[in-house]
């Protein structure tokens, strides 16, 4: 089974567990973001990410380009609780 198939199954499984009211909020928020034009400003596949510095989970500043000199980097965003 490919990744897209797994993601589709996870999506369907989640839909069955999330209350309809919450799903409507999620879908409305997603549409609001799409309509805001934000997708025109995101980094596209294959583009170089801009350099940035953020605080890690141990409250230390980390810089993307500095980390890339040491090893590949995996970026993870925590969206938070709905």
Secondary structure, DSSP 8 states (H G I E B T S, - for coil): --HHHHHHHHHHHHHHHS-HHHHHHHHHHHHHHHHTTGGGGS--TTS-----EEE-TTS-EEEHHHHHTTS-----------
